Amino acid sequence: METKLDVKFLSAARVREAQASLSDFHVFFGTTLLVFLQNDLPINSMAEVALDAENKQHLRKYFRLHPRSDYFFIPFKAKKLDGHWRGPKYASTSLQAINTQAFSDALDHERGTRRWAWRPDFLSALAEHLPPSRRLPLVDFAVWFMREEGWQPTATIQNVVVRFVKTFHLDERVVDRLFEPPPLSSRDKALFSERPVGWEQLIEGYGVPPDVLPESGAILQYLAFEGIGPTKRMSLHPGSRLNIFTGDNGLGKTFLLDIIWWALTREWPDHVARPLKDSATPPTIQFSVSGHSESAKVKAVFDSKLTAWKVPKVSALSGLVIYARVDGSFAIWDPLKRSAPSNQGLVEKTSCVSLTRESVWNGNDETEGLLRDVVRWQTRANESSAFKTFERILQHAKPPDLKEFAVGRPVRVPGWTMEVPTIIHPYGEVPIVYESAGVKRILTLAYLIVWAWEEHRHLAKLQGRREERQMAIIIDEAESHLHPKWQRVLLKSLLQIANDLHEDLSIQYFLATHSPTVLASAEPIWDTDSDRLFHLQLNDFGSVELDELAFEIRGSSDAWLLSPSFDATHPGSTSAEEALAAAKALMDAREPTVKQVRDVTSRLAQYLSPEDPFWLRWVIFANVKGVEI
């Protein structure tokens, strides 16, 4: 007796192949024809058939794919503008018109009744509705309609065809006249798999039904693009929490972050990504943004005439997204800004706020700016929660040996017509406008995160909706302007931000860095289940590749500098690296001369620290060769 573990299913790849094949044929052949055959509709003799109800039941069983939708996915031939989704009333509207008008040459029907019959020459009439010199692919029909059935381990494609024929009562005349006969053997080795094909795999590339509201609070689950950027194709499966990207300058880290931003928001932070002129690959971006891992991938295609990306309707919207760009500018995306309140009710508007480095500090039409907002948060009682959150983030971001680092009293400074915040240092209070670039980097990031969250809370309250429980933060060159002491606490402080804002909030991070210190600081907090490390590099053919690297405990910044994440060969100067290379080459030489040993010793003394561990090996080697050190 076979157990459930022995059951197999038609593979997703084979079902998708059948799905594509059906797109050449009229929907009548996959709906009304099969319904009438299954009901044994007579020829030239009227019978009662509730066709609309029967077709609706047929559609629900074989074409209702999305679990949260009443729409039907129709893989058969469709007009370009119509797409493949049909509404709940499709059986009694468009399909009814097809049955009574387009295929009236094959059917007899008494108007206003449920009485139907095949015409005597219905097979010839139906054959006229097929593409020229084509017949219905019997195997592909069988694969599509039998895709959810379980099969014994010894089953073949012939078993699938036989079950389809029996299910829909296809007789020899129908098969011989309308269908292409099945091949003698399976045309591919991947006919079966252990799992049935999922609905998200079947609708991949077709968007979601119109009645499915986007899921909120989603994260980036998958991203791939080709025909754009510095590589022919790139793909990644990011972690749910921390994603770090390393690689040399000019290999596309910033471009990758821009694509990640776009996949989460469908808005570009700056310029639209356009395909390479000499690219032979059709430019596409494929992504999955979802609150769970089993989400259909969405494929966007570049329209060269519109110079824009055409994106099917998505099934999920990300939560808040904050992008800290390397030039000091920021982009912020809030899903609640898609429907913002006005005097006339809810109106559609852009969800993205773009802030230049100057507007982050001085404000624009969207924000008062850091200088005014921080003072307002500090001095107004009803803004105290925002100020406390801002202070907590700053405290987490400071190095542990920095005793004082807090917001002081606002002051007036020459050249400013308003009070500006101050920062308390061990040596006194410094007006924020005079702070170093590194301190300003931390302050602006903390401010924008708090500001975005407070604006989101305000919109949620106005719209009577719950605050988001998911956020994404993208930071380009995360270590920019930061001393190594600050770099060591950066990741830990970022991971604490979620709790600073809301106890139920989760944040997905995407960080590009050139700093081995940042990676060394990740060792005590790294989670192999939710964190990922990626590296961009040139391959032997001069193309850029994105590799996911295993995260290993290396113990120091020097060790990380020598790791595959940075491709360095020595943590010191290039002169020291060259001196070491010369010394190692001499140690491998057959008969090095005393002069050569002395010359290399001189170079090592000039560029190598007296504490360098290499000296131990070199002193022994030099003494053996007659040179005392």
N, C-alpha and C positions, 0 to 999 in steps of 0.2 A: 504493500500500500504506500502510495506517495504521500509525503508530508508537505506542509506549506513551504518548508525550506527548499523543496525540490522544484517548486513552481517557478517558471520564468516568464518574462514579458517581452513584448516587442520593444526593441531599443528606441531610445529617443531619436537617434540619428536616422534610423529607418523610417520612423513615423514622420519626421520632418521632411524626409525625402519624398514620402508619399504625399504629404501636405502640399509641397511645391508642385508636384505632378498634377494634382487636382485643379490647380489654378488655371489650367487651360480649358476647362470644361464648364458648361452651364450648370448653375446651382440646381436646376430641375432634376438632373441625373443623380444628385446626392440627397434629394428630399422627396419630392412627389413620386418620382419613378419608384423608389425603394418602398415608399409607404403603400402605394397601390399594389406592387408585386407582393409585399408581405401580407396584404389583405386579399390576395388572389382575385383582383378585379377582373371580371369577365370581359370577353370580347363580344361587342355588338349586342350586349344584353345588360340593361341598366341594373345597378346594385346600389344599395344605400351605404354610403361611406361618409362619415363626418370628417371631411378632409382637413378643414382648418384645425380641428382638435387633434386629429391624428398627426398632422404635420408639426403642430406645436409640441406634442409629446416626443416626436422624433427629434426635433431641434433641441429640446431640453436634455435628451439622453446623449446625443452625440456632439452637440455644438455649443452647449452652455459650459464654458471653460472656467471663467474667473469666479471664484467662490463668493465674491461680494457683488456680483453683477447679475442682472436679468437679461443682459444682452447676449446675442449669439455670435460666435466667431464662425464666419463662413469662408472656408479656404478656397471655394470655387471662384471662377472668373468674375471679376468685378471691374466696374469703371474706375478709372484712376482716381477721381475725386470722391468716389463712394467709400473706398476703403473696404475692410472686411468685417466690420461690426454692424450687426442688424438689431433693431429694437425689439422689445418683448412682443409687439403686435405684428411682427414680420409675417407670420403664417397667414394672418387674416387680411393683410394689406398687399404688400408687394408680391408675395408668393402666390396669393390668390389670383392677382392679375396675370401673373405668368402662366398659371394653370389654365385660366379661362380664355386668354388671348394669345399669348405667344405660342402655346402648345395645343391650341384648339384643333390643329390638323391631326393630332394623335388621339384626342379625347372627345367623347361625347358627354355633354352635361346639360341637364334640364335646369334652366335659369331659375333661381329662387328655391331650389331643392338641394337635397344631398345625393341626388342620383347621378352616378357616373358610370362610364363604360369606355373600354378601349375601342377605337375604330378598328375595322378589320385589317387595315394596312398600317397599324400604329408603329410597327417596328421600322418600316421603311420611312415613315414620317419622322420618327425619332432620330434615325440615322442621318437625316438631312440637317439636323441641328448640331451634329458633331463637326468639329473642325475638319477641313478637307483632308481626305486620306488618313483620317485618324479614327481610332475607336477608344472606348473607355478602358483605362488600364486596370484590369481585374485585380492584379496583385496590389496596386496602390489603394484601390477602393477597400480591399480586404484589410490591409494594414491599418488604414485610418479608422474604419468602423469597428475593428476588433482590437484596438490598441489597449483597452483596459482589461482584456481577457487574460486569464492565467493559462500557461501551457506546460505540458509535461516536458521533461528533459530531452525526450527523443523527438519532439515536434519539429516539423519542417514548414517551409512556406506553403507547401501543398495543404497541410492541415489547416492553416489560417484561411486559405482560399475556400476550402470545403466548408468550414464553419460559416464563413460569410455567405456563401451560396445557399446554405440551408437556412440561415437566419432570415434571409430576405426572399426565400422561395424563388430563386432564379432558375428557370427551366432551360433546357438546351437551346431552344430557339432564341431566347433573350441573350444568353451568353454568346452564342455563335454570331448573332447579328450585331450586337452592340459592344461587346467587350473584347479586348485584346487578350488572347489566351496567356496563361501563366507560363513562365520559363520552366524548363525541365528540372532546374535546381535553383537554389537560392543565389541571387546575384551578388551577395556580399556576405562576409563572414560575421559581421556585427549585427545579425538579424535579431538576436535576443539579448536581454540583459537581466540582471537580478531584480531591477525595480521597474515599475510601470512609468511611462513618461509623465512628467508633471505638467500641469497647466501652464506654469510660468515658462517652460521650455517651448510649448506650442505657440504662445503669443509673443515670444521674443522677436523684437523687430517690428511688431505691429501696434505697439502702444497698448494702453488699457482701455476698457469700454468707457463710453461717455458718462455712464451713471456711477462710476467709481470715483469717489472723492479722494484726493491725494492723502495718503497716510502722512501724518505729521511726525516730527521728531525723528526723522530717519538719519542714517549715517551712510557714508560711502562704503559699499561692499565690494565693488569691482570697477576697474577703469582700464580701458584699452583704446588706443588711437593709432591710426596709420595715415600716411600721406601728408602729415603735417609735422612741423618741428624738425629737430636734428636727427631723427631716426626714421627708418621705414615703418617700424611698428614697435609699440611699447605697451606693456600691460602690467597691472599689479593688482594684488588682492590685499588691501590695507588691513591693518589691525584695528580693533574697535576703540583702542585708547591712544597709544603713542606710535607715531610713524616718523622715522628719522631718515633723511635723504642726505647722502654725502656724494662727493664727486668733484672733479677739477672744474675750474672756471670754464665757461663756454660750452658745457655739455648738456645744458638744458634743465637745470634744477628749477630756476624761476619759471621757465615755460611749463614744466610739469605742475608746479604749484598753481599756475594760472588755469590749467586744464582741470585740476582738482576743484578749484573755486567754481569754475563754470559747471562742472558736473553736479555740484551741490546746489547751485543757484540758478543755472541757465542764463546768467548774465555775465558779461565779460568785465573784468576789473579795469581794463583799459582798451586796448585795440583787439579787434576780432582776430582770432587765430585763423590764418589763411593757409591753404596748401602750398607746398613748394612748387615752383614753376615747372621743374623738371621731373616731378614725381609721376611715375607710371601707375602708382597705386591710388585707387579711388579714395579721396579723403573722407574718413569716417571717425566718429568718436562713439564708443560703446561704453555704457556705464550702468551700474545698478545702485540706486539709492533707496534704502529700505530700512525698516526697523527690525527685519529678520533676514537670515541668510538666504532663504529660498525666494528670491524676488526675480521677476523677469528682467532681463537686460534690455536696455533701450538703446537703439542705434540712431545716431544723428548723422545726417548726410549734408555735405557742404553744397550749397546752391551758388554756383559761380555767377549767375546773373544777378541774384539778389545780394551777393557777397554776405550771406548769412547761413547759419546752420538750421536745417529743418529738423525739428525734434517732435516725435510722436508724443501724445499725452502720457505723462508719467504717473506712476501709481503712488508716489510718495514725495513729500517735500521735506527737506532737511530742516532742522531746527535753526537757531541763530548761527550765523557764520561770520567770523571776524578774520580779516586778512591783513596782517601787518607786513607791509612791503618793504623792501630793502632801502628804498629812497626816503623812508619816513612817512609815506602816505598810508592811508588805511582804506579798506572797503568793508562795509558792514551790510549783511543781508538778514532781513527779518521776515519770516513768512507771513506775519500778521500785517505787514505793510502792503500786502497785495490787495487788501480791502481795508482802506483807512476811512474813519468816520469823517463826514463833512456835514454842512447844513442841509444837504439834500439826501443824506443817508450814507450808505457805503458806496465808495467809488473805487475803481481799479486804478492803481498807480504802481510805479516801479517799487520793487522791494529793496533796492540797493541804495546805500548812502556812500558816496565817495568823498573822502577827505584828503586834501593835500596836507603836507607837513605844516604849512602855515595855518590852514583852517582847523587842524586839530587843536592848535593853541588859541587861535583868535576867533574861531567860530565861523559859521556861514548860515545859509538858510535852514540847515537841519539841526545845528547844534550851537550852543553858546560858546563852546570851546573850553579847553582845560582851565585856562586862567579864571574865567568867570564861574564855571560850574563847581570847581573845587571849593572856591570861597563860598558859593551859595550853599553847597552841601554842609560846609563847616559851620556857617553862621545861622542857618535856618533850622529850627527845631524839627520841622516836618521833613527835612532832608537828611536827618542824622543817620538813618540806616545806610544810605548810600555812602556817606562819609566814613562810617565805621568799616564798611566793606572795603573801601579804597585803602584805608589804613592797614587793615589786616593783610591785604595783598602785598603792600609795601613791606610789612614786617616779615612776611615769608620770603620776599625776594632779596633781602639784605644778607650779606655774608655773616656768619655767626660771630666773628670777632669784631664786628662793627657795633659798638655799644649803643649808639644813638643814631636813629634814622627814622624820623617821624615828621608829620606835617606840623609846622609851627603856626604862629599868628600871621594873618595877612598884613602886608605893609605896602606903603606907597614908595615907589622908587623913581628917581629922575627919568623923565621921558615917558612916563606912563600916567594916564589920567584916571586910573583905577587902582584899587588894591590888588596885589598879586599874592599867591600863596608862597610860603617859605618852607624850607626843609631844615629840620634840626640835625646838625652834625655834632660830633664831639667837640669841635672847635667853635660852634656857634650856629646861628640861623642864617641861611642863605636864601635870598629871593630866588624863586624857581627859574626866573628868566636868566640867571647867571650860572645855573647848574651846568655840569659837564655833559658831554654828549651821551655818555653811558647812563648817567642818572636820568637824563631826559628820556632815553629809550625805555627804561623801566617805568617811568612816570606816565608816559603816553600810552603804553600797553595796558597798564593798570587802569588808567582813566577810561580808555575806550571800551574795555571789557565791562566796567561798572556802568558806564553811560549806556551801552547797548542793552544791558540787562534791565536797567531802570526804564528805558524807553519801551522795552518789550513788556515789562510789567504794566506800564501805563496803558499801552494799547490793549493788552489782554483784559484789563479792567473795563475799558471803554466798550469792548466788543463782547463782554460777558463770557470770555473764554479762559481756559486754564493756561497758565504759563507753560512754556516749553520745558521739557525735561531732557533735552538734548541740545548740545552746542558743538560746533566745530571751530577750531582755532588754527589758522594757517600762519606760520611765521617764516619769512625768508631771512636767511643769515641770522639765526636766533641769537648768536653771540655778538652781533654787531655792536661795537663800542664798549663792550663789557670787559672789565679786568678778569683774569682767570679766577679770582676769588668769587666774583659774581657768577661766572660761567658754571662753577661747581654747584651752585644752589639753584640754577635756573630751572632745570627740569622738575626738581622736587617742588619748587614754588608753583610752577604751572599746574602740576597735578593736584595741588591743594585748592586751586581756585574754585573748582566745582562746589566744594563744601562751603566756601566763603559766600557763594551766591545763593545756593539752595541745597538742602540736604539730599534731595532726590535728583539733582542735576548730574548728567554725565557729559564728558567732553571728549571729542575725538580730535587729536592733535596731528598736524602735518608740519614738520620742522625741517628746514634745510640748514645745514651747518658745515663749516670748514674746521671746526674746533675738536681736536681729540679730547680736550678737557671736558666738553659737554658729554661726549660718549663715555668717558671714564666715570662721570658723575651719575650715569644711568645704571651702573652696575647694581647698586643696592635696591633699586626700585623697579628693575626690569621684570616684566611679566611675560613669559613666553607665549601665553594664551592670547593676550590682547595687544602686544607690542610687536612692531616689525622694524627691521633695519634694511634699508635699500642703498644700493651704490650704483652710480652712473659711471661708465667707463667706455673707452674706445676699445673695440675688439681688433683683431689682427687685420681685418679688412677695412679699417677706418670708419666703421659705423658705431653709433652710440648704442649701448645696451644698458638695460636696467636689471640688476641682479638683486635678489633678496639674499642677504647674508645671515648666517647663523650668528646670534649674539653670544659672545664668549666673554668670560671674566678674564681681563688682561691685567688689571691691577694698577696701572698708571697711565698718564697721558702719553708718555714716551712709547709705551707698548701699543697704545691705540694708534699713534702716529705711524708705527711700523706695520699696522694691520692692513688687511685688504680694503678697509674703508678709506684709507688715505694714500696708500701706495708709496709711502716714503721708504727710503732705504736706510736712513740714519736720522736720529733726532737732533743732531747738531748742525753746524754750518756746512755748506757745500765744500769748503776747503777741508774741514775735518773729515768729511765723507771721502774726499779724494785721497787724503793722506792715509786713511784706513784701508782704502782699496789698494793703494800702492804697497802698504805693509803686508797685507794678506797675499798679494801676488808674489812678493819677494819670499814669503814664507813657503810658498809652493814651488818656488824656483829650484832648479837642481843644484846650482853652484853660485849662490849670491856672493858678491865680493864684499870686502870690509867697507870699501867706500860707499857702495850701495846701501849697506846697513846703516852707516853713519848718516848718509843723506836723508834716508827715510826717518831715522830717529830724530833728526833736526826738524823735519816737517811735523812729526807727531808732537814734539815739544811745543811747537809754535801754535798748533791748532787744537790740541787735545788737552782736556783738564787733567791735572795730576791725579785726580781721583778716578779717572776713567778705568773701568775694569780691564780694558784691553792691554794696559801697561803690564799687567802680570804676565800675560802670554809673551809680550814683546821683549821684556827684559830677559826672560829665560832664553828666547830665541837669539837675541843679540849677544848674550854672554857666550852661548855655544859657538857663535860665529866670530868671537874674539873682540867684541865691542862691549866695553863696560859702560853702564848707565848709572 
